[in-house]
Amino acid sequence: MAVPPARPQTTLEVPADLQPVYANLVRIAHSPADLVFDFAHLLPGENKALIRARILMSPLSAKLLYRALGENLARYESTFGEITLPRASLADQLFKPFQQSPDGGNAPEEGTP
């Protein structure tokens, strides 16, 4: 049985002007041909989030990303401990009403230091 040739190692280059994007919200849409991931940053108390990055992937690439995320999260948790999910639904966590403290400052959410 012949051994398939080894794939050459891919080198990733990061452009000097690439700006990192922080996202705590992603909207996912799909068609038969692709999946669209819109990444945004939602501020507490806001109901509007500006999309900062849009990634389009084939279903195969999205499935491979899904698998890679699972593998990396498992490695992360084996090193740093389990990531606990909030008891409330994700929608409740992201879109619950903003609370202000009586002094006008931002009141901490339950369970946050």
C-alpha positions in Angstrom: 0.0 0.0 0.0 1.4 3.4 -1.0 1.8 6.1 1.5 0.2 9.4 0.4 2.7 12.2 0.1 3.1 14.5 3.1 1.3 17.9 2.8 3.6 20.9 2.9 3.4 22.9 6.2 1.3 26.0 5.7 2.9 29.3 6.9 0.5 32.0 8.1 1.6 35.6 7.7 0.0 38.3 9.8 0.0 41.7 8.0 1.6 44.5 10.0 -1.5 46.6 9.8 -4.0 43.9 10.9 -6.3 45.1 13.7 -7.5 42.6 16.3 -11.2 42.5 16.8 -12.8 41.6 20.2 -16.2 40.0 19.9 -18.6 38.8 22.5 -21.5 38.2 20.1 -21.7 36.3 16.8 -24.6 36.1 14.5 -24.6 33.0 12.3 -26.5 32.6 9.0 -26.3 30.0 6.3 -27.3 29.1 2.8 -26.8 25.8 1.1 -23.4 27.0 -0.1 -21.9 28.8 2.9 -22.0 29.9 6.5 -21.7 33.6 7.5 -20.3 34.6 10.9 -20.9 38.2 11.8 -18.7 39.1 14.9 -19.7 42.1 17.0 -19.0 43.6 20.5 -22.1 44.3 22.5 -21.7 46.7 25.4 -23.6 46.3 28.6 -26.9 48.2 28.5 -26.8 48.6 24.8 -29.2 47.0 22.4 -27.2 47.7 19.3 -23.9 46.1 18.3 -21.7 47.1 15.3 -20.5 44.2 13.3 -16.7 44.4 13.3 -15.8 41.3 11.1 -17.7 39.0 8.7 -16.3 35.6 7.9 -17.7 33.4 5.2 -16.9 29.7 5.2 -17.9 26.6 3.2 -19.9 24.1 5.3 -16.8 21.8 5.2 -14.6 24.5 6.5 -17.1 25.5 9.2 -17.3 21.8 10.3 -13.6 21.6 10.6 -13.6 24.9 12.6 -16.2 23.4 14.9 -14.0 20.3 15.5 -10.9 22.5 16.0 -12.7 24.7 18.5 -13.8 21.6 20.5 -10.3 20.2 20.5 -8.8 23.5 21.6 -11.4 24.1 24.3 -10.8 20.6 25.7 -7.0 21.4 25.9 -7.7 24.8 27.4 -9.9 23.2 30.1 -7.4 20.5 30.9 -4.8 23.2 31.5 -6.9 26.0 33.2 -10.0 24.2 34.5 -13.6 23.8 33.3 -15.3 26.8 31.7 -18.6 27.2 33.4 -21.5 28.4 31.5 -24.0 30.8 33.1 -27.2 29.2 34.4 -29.4 31.6 32.5 -29.8 31.2 28.8 -27.2 32.9 26.6 -29.8 35.3 25.3 -30.8 36.3 28.9 -27.1 36.9 29.7 -26.5 39.0 26.6 -29.7 41.0 26.5 -30.9 41.4 30.1 -31.6 45.0 31.0 -28.6 47.1 32.1 -28.6 47.9 35.8 -27.3 51.1 37.3 -26.4 51.4 41.0 -28.2 54.0 43.1 -25.1 56.2 42.9 -25.4 56.4 39.1 -22.5 54.0 38.5 -22.7 50.6 36.8 -23.9 48.0 39.2 -22.0 44.7 39.0 -24.0 41.8 37.7 -24.8 39.0 40.1 -21.8 36.6 40.5 -19.3 39.1 39.2 -16.6 40.6 41.5 
